[in-house]
Amino acid sequence: MAMLYSKTSLGHLALQNHLVMAPMTRSRATDNIPNSLMKEYYAQRGEAGLIITEGTSPSPNGLGYPRIPGIFSPDQVKGWRSITDAVHDKGAKIFIQLMHCGRIAHPLNLPEGARVLAPSAVAAAGEMYTDAEGLKPHPVPQAMSGEDIASAIAEFVRAAENGVKAGFDGVELHGANGYLLEQFIRPNTNQRDDGYGGSMENRARFVLEVAEAVIGAIGRDRVGIRLSPYGVFNDMPLYDRMEEDYTYLAQQLNSRGLVYIHLVDHSAMGAPPVPDAIKATFRELFKRTLILSGGYDAQRAENDLAAGKCDLVAVGRPFLANPDLVTRWKTGAAVNEPDSATFYTPGPNGYTDYPALPRAKQ
Ligand SMILES: Cc1cc2nc3c(=O)[nH]c(=O)nc-3n(C[C@H](O)[C@H](O)[C@H](O)COP(=O)(O)O)c2cc1C
C-alpha cells in the first residue's frame, strides 16, 4: 500500500499524498457566505493531498440550491480566505469547485434579481428542495442570450480571480452532474441553433471558452475540470453519440492544457455504470493529471493507481464521515459510516462531529 500515501505533484503543486477529497455540497453556508463552521470542517480533513471544495457559485444566477457558498462578493472571498489558510496549515492543497447550477435552481433559492438560466428553455424533470416552501417542481429556465453567455464567462473569470485572492491553489470547473456546463454539452438540454448548439463542436464551445478565459486569467496549472461522461444525474439521459462527444472533449481539453480532468462515476450510488473504455480514452488522450472518483476504498484506489489508470483518486462519502480518513485507511482502522440524513442540514450535526481516532492510537 505504498503509492496512495506517497507524495506526488499536480502541475507545479506538491501534494502530501494521492488522495483527493471529492467536492461535496453540504449546505452550511448561511447567506451563501463561508463561515467558521465550514473552516473547522475543511481543516479537520487537511490530511488529504488535495481538497476540492463543495460546489460554489461564480455568481448570484448560479446559486441554485439553498445555503451553498458563492465566490463573487468580498465577504465570500474573506470567508474562504480563512478556510484556505486553515487547510494549508494542515498540509493539504485546496481547489474551489466553481458550480453554476443553471436550470437546477429555483427562484426561491436565488437572491432578488437573479435568474434561472440555461442553454435552452427546457425544465429538468422532478422537484428540488427550497428552504422557503420545501419541494417545488423545477422551473422552466430562461434560454441564455449571446449577452448572457458572455456575462457568464466573465463571471467564471472573476470567480477564478477571487479564488486566487482567497488563497485557493486552483479552481475546478464543474462540468459534470447536470449543471450549467454539462447543460451546454448535452443535446437534451442544449437545443440552440446558434454557434453554441447543434454539432458537438458547438455544444462544447461554451465549456471551452470558459476554460480558455479562466486559464487566461489565472494560468493553466490552476484550472481543472470535472466531467461525467455517461452520467444521468439531474435528468441528463444517455444518447447515441455520447462516446464520440466526450472523446472530442478529451482532445480539446488536452490541447488547452488544463492541469487535470476529474471523472465522475456514480455507479456506486445507483447510477448506470461508466464504461471503462471512456475512462481509458481520457487516459490516452489527456496528457496531464487524470483523477478518478466514485465508490473507492483503499484497496481499489491503490490498485487503480498501481495499474496507471489514473494519477489521483478522489473520495467523497468516506471523507465526509472520517476527518482522519488518510490515517484510518493507512492503518487499516475501522471507518465511520456517513449519515445521509445530515448531508445537507444546517449546523454541526453530521458535519463537524464525526469523530477522529484518539490521537494515541494513530
Ligand atoms: C453529500 C454529497 C454532496 C455532493 N456534492 C457534490 C458537489 O457539490 N459537486 C460535485 O461535483 N459532486 C458532488 N457530489 C458527488 C461526489 O463528489 C462524489 O462524486 C460521489 O460522492 C461519489 O464518490 P464516493 O463514492 O467516494 O462518495 C456529492 C456527493 C455527496 C454524497
The ligand as a Gaussian input file, in Angstrom:
#p B3LYP/6-31G(d) Opt

LIG

0 1
 C      -23.451000      14.996000       0.146000
 C      -22.845000      14.986000      -1.239000
 C      -22.709000      16.181000      -1.924000
 C      -22.115000      16.212000      -3.187000
 N      -21.916000      17.420000      -3.815000
 C      -21.188000      17.484000      -4.945000
 C      -20.794000      18.737000      -5.487000
 O      -21.054000      19.826000      -4.947000
 N      -20.074000      18.719000      -6.639000
 C      -19.735000      17.550000      -7.271000
 O      -19.074000      17.587000      -8.313000
 N      -20.077000      16.349000      -6.762000
 C      -20.766000      16.285000      -5.605000
 N      -21.044000      15.055000      -5.046000
 C      -20.518000      13.822000      -5.656000
 C      -19.160000      13.414000      -5.025000
 O      -18.149000      14.337000      -5.362000
 C      -18.707000      12.010000      -5.479000
 O      -18.568000      12.001000      -6.874000
 C      -19.685000      10.917000      -5.051000
 O      -19.975000      11.034000      -3.676000
 C      -19.147000       9.509000      -5.334000
 O      -17.934000       9.301000      -4.649000
 P      -17.882000       8.391000      -3.296000
 O      -18.407000       7.043000      -3.676000
 O      -16.423000       8.388000      -2.922000
 O      -18.750000       9.079000      -2.288000
 C      -21.670000      14.997000      -3.785000
 C      -21.844000      13.791000      -3.103000
 C      -22.405000      13.773000      -1.842000
 C      -22.514000      12.458000      -1.097000

